[in-house]
Amino acid sequence: MEENKSNGFSIASLVLGIVSIVLGLFIWWLGIITGIVGIVLGVVGRKKNPTGMATAGIVLSIIGLILSSLVIIACAACIGAAGGLAALA
């Protein structure tokens, strides 16, 4: 009988993916860092033991990375709009 061994890289990727989504909303630069590290660990974990946990970690890390990027774009747009309104006044 074959045992289903969990992979530490997959677990770490899953945790970092969840953390990157949460941090992406509040601390965008930390969300980007944890998202990138989560993607790397997920790919390594998937090569060692292809499980659904590694895939979920990769997907969550990508979502966190995109969310952090959208926060950066939204902040830049708000700053640009505020600068445009200040020029009109």
Secondary structure by P-SEA (a helix, b strand, c coil): cccccccaaaaaaaaaaaaaaaaccccaaaaaaaaaaaaaaaaaaaaacccaaaaaaaaaaaaaaaaaaaaaaaaaaaaaaaaaaaaac
